[in-house]
Each structure stands twice: as C-alpha cells, then as structure tokens.
Amino acid sequence: MKHELFADLLASAEEMVKIEKGDLTPKPEHVHTFTEINVKAIREATGLKQPPPST
C-alpha cells in the first residue's frame, strides 16, 4: 500500500474515533440518516408476497 493512501486511511480512522468519543462533530452535510421502511405495508400495497424459504 502506498504511504499516502495509508496516511489518508489512518487519518480517517482517527477522525472516526474522535467523532465516536464526542470530541469532534462532523459537518451536517456529512451526516446521513435513513428512515426505516415498512416492508409489510409496501408488500400489501403492491400485492407482492415474500417468497417462502427454500429448503
């Protein structure tokens, strides 16, 4: 691995640790949140069913 790539990866890992510890707050544009989807409601609305488990 090239030294520059390793240095970037190490810096990213150190930044992650600081964020997890609460020592650093990421910029809002770098924070992504996802909402949980209701799969059951989607299946009911589309008329699709979950395939049975294979044996």
mmCIF file of the N, C-alpha and C atoms, coordinates in Angstrom:
data_MODEL
# 
_entry.id   MODEL 
# 
loop_
_atom_site.group_PDB 
_atom_site.id 
_atom_site.type_symbol 
_atom_site.label_atom_id 
_atom_site.label_alt_id 
_atom_site.label_comp_id 
_atom_site.label_asym_id 
_atom_site.label_entity_id 
_atom_site.label_seq_id 
_atom_site.pdbx_PDB_ins_code 
_atom_site.Cartn_x 
_atom_site.Cartn_y 
_atom_site.Cartn_z 
_atom_site.occupancy 
_atom_site.B_iso_or_equiv 
_atom_site.pdbx_formal_charge 
_atom_site.auth_seq_id 
_atom_site.auth_comp_id 
_atom_site.auth_asym_id 
_atom_site.auth_atom_id 
_atom_site.pdbx_PDB_model_num 
ATOM 1   N N  . MET A 1 1  ? 0.845   -1.175  0.000  1.00 0.00 ? 1  MET A N  1 
ATOM 2   C CA . MET A 1 1  ? 0.000   0.000   0.000  1.00 0.00 ? 1  MET A CA 1 
ATOM 3   C C  . MET A 1 1  ? 0.889   1.236   0.000  1.00 0.00 ? 1  MET A C  1 
ATOM 4   N N  . LYS A 1 2  ? 0.504   2.198   -0.791 1.00 0.00 ? 2  LYS A N  1 
ATOM 5   C CA . LYS A 1 2  ? 1.283   3.422   -0.868 1.00 0.00 ? 2  LYS A CA 1 
ATOM 6   C C  . LYS A 1 2  ? 1.168   4.203   0.441  1.00 0.00 ? 2  LYS A C  1 
ATOM 7   N N  . HIS A 1 3  ? 2.256   4.876   0.795  1.00 0.00 ? 3  HIS A N  1 
ATOM 8   C CA . HIS A 1 3  ? 2.306   5.614   2.053  1.00 0.00 ? 3  HIS A CA 1 
ATOM 9   C C  . HIS A 1 3  ? 1.207   6.677   2.127  1.00 0.00 ? 3  HIS A C  1 
ATOM 10  N N  . GLU A 1 4  ? 0.943   7.382   1.023  1.00 0.00 ? 4  GLU A N  1 
ATOM 11  C CA . GLU A 1 4  ? -0.070  8.445   1.021  1.00 0.00 ? 4  GLU A CA 1 
ATOM 12  C C  . GLU A 1 4  ? -1.464  7.876   1.285  1.00 0.00 ? 4  GLU A C  1 
ATOM 13  N N  . LEU A 1 5  ? -1.792  6.748   0.669  1.00 0.00 ? 5  LEU A N  1 
ATOM 14  C CA . LEU A 1 5  ? -3.087  6.115   0.879  1.00 0.00 ? 5  LEU A CA 1 
ATOM 15  C C  . LEU A 1 5  ? -3.226  5.657   2.322  1.00 0.00 ? 5  LEU A C  1 
ATOM 16  N N  . PHE A 1 6  ? -2.176  5.044   2.862  1.00 0.00 ? 6  PHE A N  1 
ATOM 17  C CA . PHE A 1 6  ? -2.211  4.598   4.242  1.00 0.00 ? 6  PHE A CA 1 
ATOM 18  C C  . PHE A 1 6  ? -2.393  5.780   5.191  1.00 0.00 ? 6  PHE A C  1 
ATOM 19  N N  . ALA A 1 7  ? -1.724  6.883   4.929  1.00 0.00 ? 7  ALA A N  1 
ATOM 20  C CA . ALA A 1 7  ? -1.839  8.074   5.775  1.00 0.00 ? 7  ALA A CA 1 
ATOM 21  C C  . ALA A 1 7  ? -3.270  8.614   5.747  1.00 0.00 ? 7  ALA A C  1 
ATOM 22  N N  . ASP A 1 8  ? -3.902  8.616   4.571  1.00 0.00 ? 8  ASP A N  1 
ATOM 23  C CA . ASP A 1 8  ? -5.295  9.070   4.461  1.00 0.00 ? 8  ASP A CA 1 
ATOM 24  C C  . ASP A 1 8  ? -6.240  8.151   5.227  1.00 0.00 ? 8  ASP A C  1 
ATOM 25  N N  . LEU A 1 9  ? -6.034  6.842   5.103  1.00 0.00 ? 9  LEU A N  1 
ATOM 26  C CA . LEU A 1 9  ? -6.885  5.885   5.816  1.00 0.00 ? 9  LEU A CA 1 
ATOM 27  C C  . LEU A 1 9  ? -6.715  6.015   7.328  1.00 0.00 ? 9  LEU A C  1 
ATOM 28  N N  . LEU A 1 10 ? -5.494  6.181   7.767  1.00 0.00 ? 10 LEU A N  1 
ATOM 29  C CA . LEU A 1 10 ? -5.228  6.334   9.193  1.00 0.00 ? 10 LEU A CA 1 
ATOM 30  C C  . LEU A 1 10 ? -5.861  7.620   9.729  1.00 0.00 ? 10 LEU A C  1 
ATOM 31  N N  . ALA A 1 11 ? -5.750  8.704   8.986  1.00 0.00 ? 11 ALA A N  1 
ATOM 32  C CA . ALA A 1 11 ? -6.362  9.966   9.406  1.00 0.00 ? 11 ALA A CA 1 
ATOM 33  C C  . ALA A 1 11 ? -7.880  9.830   9.481  1.00 0.00 ? 11 ALA A C  1 
ATOM 34  N N  . SER A 1 12 ? -8.477  9.123   8.540  1.00 0.00 ? 12 SER A N  1 
ATOM 35  C CA . SER A 1 12 ? -9.921  8.905   8.553  1.00 0.00 ? 12 SER A CA 1 
ATOM 36  C C  . SER A 1 12 ? -10.341 8.088   9.766  1.00 0.00 ? 12 SER A C  1 
ATOM 37  N N  . ALA A 1 13 ? -9.571  7.056   10.084 1.00 0.00 ? 13 ALA A N  1 
ATOM 38  C CA . ALA A 1 13 ? -9.885  6.222   11.245 1.00 0.00 ? 13 ALA A CA 1 
ATOM 39  C C  . ALA A 1 13 ? -9.755  7.023   12.542 1.00 0.00 ? 13 ALA A C  1 
ATOM 40  N N  . GLU A 1 14 ? -8.748  7.846   12.626 1.00 0.00 ? 14 GLU A N  1 
ATOM 41  C CA . GLU A 1 14 ? -8.566  8.674   13.828 1.00 0.00 ? 14 GLU A CA 1 
ATOM 42  C C  . GLU A 1 14 ? -9.702  9.689   13.960 1.00 0.00 ? 14 GLU A C  1 
ATOM 43  N N  . GLU A 1 15 ? -10.147 10.241  12.844 1.00 0.00 ? 15 GLU A N  1 
ATOM 44  C CA . GLU A 1 15 ? -11.272 11.178  12.866 1.00 0.00 ? 15 GLU A CA 1 
ATOM 45  C C  . GLU A 1 15 ? -12.540 10.463  13.326 1.00 0.00 ? 15 GLU A C  1 
ATOM 46  N N  . MET A 1 16 ? -12.751 9.232   12.851 1.00 0.00 ? 16 MET A N  1 
ATOM 47  C CA . MET A 1 16 ? -13.919 8.456   13.249 1.00 0.00 ? 16 MET A CA 1 
ATOM 48  C C  . MET A 1 16 ? -13.927 8.223   14.756 1.00 0.00 ? 16 MET A C  1 
ATOM 49  N N  . VAL A 1 17 ? -12.776 7.901   15.322 1.00 0.00 ? 17 VAL A N  1 
ATOM 50  C CA . VAL A 1 17 ? -12.680 7.669   16.763 1.00 0.00 ? 17 VAL A CA 1 
ATOM 51  C C  . VAL A 1 17 ? -13.036 8.937   17.531 1.00 0.00 ? 17 VAL A C  1 
ATOM 52  N N  . LYS A 1 18 ? -12.546 10.082  17.074 1.00 0.00 ? 18 LYS A N  1 
ATOM 53  C CA . LYS A 1 18 ? -12.854 11.355  17.732 1.00 0.00 ? 18 LYS A CA 1 
ATOM 54  C C  . LYS A 1 18 ? -14.349 11.649  17.680 1.00 0.00 ? 18 LYS A C  1 
ATOM 55  N N  . ILE A 1 19 ? -14.971 11.358  16.545 1.00 0.00 ? 19 ILE A N  1 
ATOM 56  C CA . ILE A 1 19 ? -16.414 11.582  16.393 1.00 0.00 ? 19 ILE A CA 1 
ATOM 57  C C  . ILE A 1 19 ? -17.181 10.653  17.331 1.00 0.00 ? 19 ILE A C  1 
ATOM 58  N N  . GLU A 1 20 ? -16.800 9.385   17.386 1.00 0.00 ? 20 GLU A N  1 
ATOM 59  C CA . GLU A 1 20 ? -17.473 8.432   18.258 1.00 0.00 ? 20 GLU A CA 1 
ATOM 60  C C  . GLU A 1 20 ? -17.333 8.791   19.739 1.00 0.00 ? 20 GLU A C  1 
ATOM 61  N N  . LYS A 1 21 ? -16.193 9.334   20.115 1.00 0.00 ? 21 LYS A N  1 
ATOM 62  C CA . LYS A 1 21 ? -15.961 9.738   21.508 1.00 0.00 ? 21 LYS A CA 1 
ATOM 63  C C  . LYS A 1 21 ? -16.658 11.050  21.844 1.00 0.00 ? 21 LYS A C  1 
ATOM 64  N N  . GLY A 1 22 ? -17.092 11.795  20.824 1.00 0.00 ? 22 GLY A N  1 
ATOM 65  C CA . GLY A 1 22 ? -17.738 13.077  21.047 1.00 0.00 ? 22 GLY A CA 1 
ATOM 66  C C  . GLY A 1 22 ? -16.773 14.236  21.083 1.00 0.00 ? 22 GLY A C  1 
ATOM 67  N N  . ASP A 1 23 ? -15.515 13.984  20.749 1.00 0.00 ? 23 ASP A N  1 
ATOM 68  C CA . ASP A 1 23 ? -14.505 15.046  20.738 1.00 0.00 ? 23 ASP A CA 1 
ATOM 69  C C  . ASP A 1 23 ? -14.587 15.902  19.478 1.00 0.00 ? 23 ASP A C  1 
ATOM 70  N N  . LEU A 1 24 ? -15.284 15.425  18.462 1.00 0.00 ? 24 LEU A N  1 
ATOM 71  C CA . LEU A 1 24 ? -15.369 16.117  17.182 1.00 0.00 ? 24 LEU A CA 1 
ATOM 72  C C  . LEU A 1 24 ? -16.780 15.943  16.644 1.00 0.00 ? 24 LEU A C  1 
ATOM 73  N N  . THR A 1 25 ? -17.340 16.999  16.085 1.00 0.00 ? 25 THR A N  1 
ATOM 74  C CA . THR A 1 25 ? -18.670 16.935  15.484 1.00 0.00 ? 25 THR A CA 1 
ATOM 75  C C  . THR A 1 25 ? -18.514 17.061  13.974 1.00 0.00 ? 25 THR A C  1 
ATOM 76  N N  . PRO A 1 26 ? -19.058 16.088  13.226 1.00 0.00 ? 26 PRO A N  1 
ATOM 77  C CA . PRO A 1 26 ? -18.938 16.175  11.770 1.00 0.00 ? 26 PRO A CA 1 
ATOM 78  C C  . PRO A 1 26 ? -19.814 17.292  11.212 1.00 0.00 ? 26 PRO A C  1 
ATOM 79  N N  . LYS A 1 27 ? -19.443 17.773  10.053 1.00 0.00 ? 27 LYS A N  1 
ATOM 80  C CA . LYS A 1 27 ? -20.241 18.801  9.388  1.00 0.00 ? 27 LYS A CA 1 
ATOM 81  C C  . LYS A 1 27 ? -21.606 18.212  9.043  1.00 0.00 ? 27 LYS A C  1 
ATOM 82  N N  . PRO A 1 28 ? -22.672 19.014  9.153  1.00 0.00 ? 28 PRO A N  1 
ATOM 83  C CA . PRO A 1 28 ? -24.020 18.499  8.867  1.00 0.00 ? 28 PRO A CA 1 
ATOM 84  C C  . PRO A 1 28 ? -24.154 17.873  7.481  1.00 0.00 ? 28 PRO A C  1 
ATOM 85  N N  . GLU A 1 29 ? -23.437 18.393  6.501  1.00 0.00 ? 29 GLU A N  1 
ATOM 86  C CA . GLU A 1 29 ? -23.556 17.827  5.147  1.00 0.00 ? 29 GLU A CA 1 
ATOM 87  C C  . GLU A 1 29 ? -22.897 16.457  5.025  1.00 0.00 ? 29 GLU A C  1 
ATOM 88  N N  . HIS A 1 30 ? -22.140 16.066  6.039  1.00 0.00 ? 30 HIS A N  1 
ATOM 89  C CA . HIS A 1 30 ? -21.505 14.751  6.030  1.00 0.00 ? 30 HIS A CA 1 
ATOM 90  C C  . HIS A 1 30 ? -22.269 13.716  6.859  1.00 0.00 ? 30 HIS A C  1 
ATOM 91  N N  . VAL A 1 31 ? -23.380 14.148  7.467  1.00 0.00 ? 31 VAL A N  1 
ATOM 92  C CA . VAL A 1 31 ? -24.173 13.251  8.298  1.00 0.00 ? 31 VAL A CA 1 
ATOM 93  C C  . VAL A 1 31 ? -25.383 12.792  7.487  1.00 0.00 ? 31 VAL A C  1 
ATOM 94  N N  . HIS A 1 32 ? -25.552 11.493  7.376  1.00 0.00 ? 32 HIS A N  1 
ATOM 95  C CA . HIS A 1 32 ? -26.665 10.922  6.614  1.00 0.00 ? 32 HIS A CA 1 
ATOM 96  C C  . HIS A 1 32 ? -27.529 10.088  7.548  1.00 0.00 ? 32 HIS A C  1 
ATOM 97  N N  . THR A 1 33 ? -28.831 10.297  7.490  1.00 0.00 ? 33 THR A N  1 
ATOM 98  C CA . THR A 1 33 ? -29.755 9.500   8.281  1.00 0.00 ? 33 THR A CA 1 
ATOM 99  C C  . THR A 1 33 ? -30.728 8.814   7.328  1.00 0.00 ? 33 THR A C  1 
ATOM 100 N N  . PHE A 1 34 ? -31.163 7.648   7.717  1.00 0.00 ? 34 PHE A N  1 
ATOM 101 C CA . PHE A 1 34 ? -32.065 6.862   6.892  1.00 0.00 ? 34 PHE A CA 1 
ATOM 102 C C  . PHE A 1 34 ? -33.258 6.449   7.739  1.00 0.00 ? 34 PHE A C  1 
ATOM 103 N N  . THR A 1 35 ? -34.427 6.523   7.153  1.00 0.00 ? 35 THR A N  1 
ATOM 104 C CA . THR A 1 35 ? -35.622 6.102   7.863  1.00 0.00 ? 35 THR A CA 1 
ATOM 105 C C  . THR A 1 35 ? -35.899 4.640   7.532  1.00 0.00 ? 35 THR A C  1 
ATOM 106 N N  . GLU A 1 36 ? -36.455 3.953   8.505  1.00 0.00 ? 36 GLU A N  1 
ATOM 107 C CA . GLU A 1 36 ? -36.775 2.548   8.317  1.00 0.00 ? 36 GLU A CA 1 
ATOM 108 C C  . GLU A 1 36 ? -38.034 2.445   7.464  1.00 0.00 ? 36 GLU A C  1 
ATOM 109 N N  . ILE A 1 37 ? -37.997 1.566   6.469  1.00 0.00 ? 37 ILE A N  1 
ATOM 110 C CA . ILE A 1 37 ? -39.162 1.408   5.605  1.00 0.00 ? 37 ILE A CA 1 
ATOM 111 C C  . ILE A 1 37 ? -40.070 0.317   6.153  1.00 0.00 ? 37 ILE A C  1 
ATOM 112 N N  . ASN A 1 38 ? -41.347 0.439   5.859  1.00 0.00 ? 38 ASN A N  1 
ATOM 113 C CA . ASN A 1 38 ? -42.335 -0.544  6.302  1.00 0.00 ? 38 ASN A CA 1 
ATOM 114 C C  . ASN A 1 38 ? -42.549 -1.534  5.154  1.00 0.00 ? 38 ASN A C  1 
ATOM 115 N N  . VAL A 1 39 ? -41.801 -2.596  5.173  1.00 0.00 ? 39 VAL A N  1 
ATOM 116 C CA . VAL A 1 39 ? -41.830 -3.585  4.091  1.00 0.00 ? 39 VAL A CA 1 
ATOM 117 C C  . VAL A 1 39 ? -43.203 -4.235  3.988  1.00 0.00 ? 39 VAL A C  1 
ATOM 118 N N  . LYS A 1 40 ? -43.809 -4.519  5.122  1.00 0.00 ? 40 LYS A N  1 
ATOM 119 C CA . LYS A 1 40 ? -45.122 -5.161  5.117  1.00 0.00 ? 40 LYS A CA 1 
ATOM 120 C C  . LYS A 1 40 ? -46.150 -4.289  4.396  1.00 0.00 ? 40 LYS A C  1 
ATOM 121 N N  . ALA A 1 41 ? -46.142 -2.988  4.680  1.00 0.00 ? 41 ALA A N  1 
ATOM 122 C CA . ALA A 1 41 ? -47.085 -2.074  4.034  1.00 0.00 ? 41 ALA A CA 1 
ATOM 123 C C  . ALA A 1 41 ? -46.824 -1.989  2.534  1.00 0.00 ? 41 ALA A C  1 
ATOM 124 N N  . ILE A 1 42 ? -45.568 -2.002  2.140  1.00 0.00 ? 42 ILE A N  1 
ATOM 125 C CA . ILE A 1 42 ? -45.236 -1.956  0.713  1.00 0.00 ? 42 ILE A CA 1 
ATOM 126 C C  . ILE A 1 42 ? -45.732 -3.212  0.017  1.00 0.00 ? 42 ILE A C  1 
ATOM 127 N N  . ARG A 1 43 ? -45.521 -4.368  0.641  1.00 0.00 ? 43 ARG A N  1 
ATOM 128 C CA . ARG A 1 43 ? -45.998 -5.630  0.036  1.00 0.00 ? 43 ARG A CA 1 
ATOM 129 C C  . ARG A 1 43 ? -47.516 -5.630  -0.090 1.00 0.00 ? 43 ARG A C  1 
ATOM 130 N N  . GLU A 1 44 ? -48.200 -5.148  0.953  1.00 0.00 ? 44 GLU A N  1 
ATOM 131 C CA . GLU A 1 44 ? -49.662 -5.114  0.908  1.00 0.00 ? 44 GLU A CA 1 
ATOM 132 C C  . GLU A 1 44 ? -50.149 -4.155  -0.170 1.00 0.00 ? 44 GLU A C  1 
ATOM 133 N N  . ALA A 1 45 ? -49.519 -2.998  -0.310 1.00 0.00 ? 45 ALA A N  1 
ATOM 134 C CA . ALA A 1 45 ? -49.930 -2.004  -1.295 1.00 0.00 ? 45 ALA A CA 1 
ATOM 135 C C  . ALA A 1 45 ? -49.676 -2.472  -2.730 1.00 0.00 ? 45 ALA A C  1 
ATOM 136 N N  . THR A 1 46 ? -48.623 -3.253  -2.929 1.00 0.00 ? 46 THR A N  1 
ATOM 137 C CA . THR A 1 46 ? -48.275 -3.704  -4.282 1.00 0.00 ? 46 THR A CA 1 
ATOM 138 C C  . THR A 1 46 ? -48.831 -5.082  -4.601 1.00 0.00 ? 46 THR A C  1 
ATOM 139 N N  . GLY A 1 47 ? -49.354 -5.758  -3.583 1.00 0.00 ? 47 GLY A N  1 
ATOM 140 C CA . GLY A 1 47 ? -49.888 -7.100  -3.805 1.00 0.00 ? 47 GLY A CA 1 
ATOM 141 C C  . GLY A 1 47 ? -48.811 -8.165  -3.919 1.00 0.00 ? 47 GLY A C  1 
ATOM 142 N N  . LEU A 1 48 ? -47.594 -7.833  -3.554 1.00 0.00 ? 48 LEU A N  1 
ATOM 143 C CA . LEU A 1 48 ? -46.500 -8.798  -3.618 1.00 0.00 ? 48 LEU A CA 1 
ATOM 144 C C  . LEU A 1 48 ? -46.391 -9.560  -2.306 1.00 0.00 ? 48 LEU A C  1 
ATOM 145 N N  . LYS A 1 49 ? -45.845 -10.749 -2.384 1.00 0.00 ? 49 LYS A N  1 
ATOM 146 C CA . LYS A 1 49 ? -45.650 -11.563 -1.192 1.00 0.00 ? 49 LYS A CA 1 
ATOM 147 C C  . LYS A 1 49 ? -44.194 -11.954 -1.069 1.00 0.00 ? 49 LYS A C  1 
ATOM 148 N N  . GLN A 1 50 ? -43.800 -12.208 0.168  1.00 0.00 ? 50 GLN A N  1 
ATOM 149 C CA . GLN A 1 50 ? -42.439 -12.672 0.410  1.00 0.00 ? 50 GLN A CA 1 
ATOM 150 C C  . GLN A 1 50 ? -42.355 -14.133 -0.017 1.00 0.00 ? 50 GLN A C  1 
ATOM 151 N N  . PRO A 1 51 ? -41.328 -14.505 -0.778 1.00 0.00 ? 51 PRO A N  1 
ATOM 152 C CA . PRO A 1 51 ? -41.226 -15.901 -1.198 1.00 0.00 ? 51 PRO A CA 1 
ATOM 153 C C  . PRO A 1 51 ? -40.970 -16.806 0.011  1.00 0.00 ? 51 PRO A C  1 
ATOM 154 N N  . PRO A 1 52 ? -41.475 -18.046 -0.052 1.00 0.00 ? 52 PRO A N  1 
ATOM 155 C CA . PRO A 1 52 ? -41.237 -18.957 1.071  1.00 0.00 ? 52 PRO A CA 1 
ATOM 156 C C  . PRO A 1 52 ? -39.749 -19.328 1.154  1.00 0.00 ? 52 PRO A C  1 
ATOM 157 N N  . PRO A 1 53 ? -39.273 -19.635 2.358  1.00 0.00 ? 53 PRO A N  1 
ATOM 158 C CA . PRO A 1 53 ? -37.861 -20.004 2.486  1.00 0.00 ? 53 PRO A CA 1 
ATOM 159 C C  . PRO A 1 53 ? -37.563 -21.292 1.726  1.00 0.00 ? 53 PRO A C  1 
ATOM 160 N N  . SER A 1 54 ? -36.408 -21.346 1.121  1.00 0.00 ? 54 SER A N  1 
ATOM 161 C CA . SER A 1 54 ? -36.025 -22.549 0.383  1.00 0.00 ? 54 SER A CA 1 
ATOM 162 C C  . SER A 1 54 ? -35.518 -23.600 1.369  1.00 0.00 ? 54 SER A C  1 
ATOM 163 N N  . THR A 1 55 ? -35.746 -24.839 1.015  1.00 0.00 ? 55 THR A N  1 
ATOM 164 C CA . THR A 1 55 ? -35.308 -25.928 1.904  1.00 0.00 ? 55 THR A CA 1 
ATOM 165 C C  . THR A 1 55 ? -34.146 -26.668 1.333  1.00 0.00 ? 55 THR A C  1 
# 
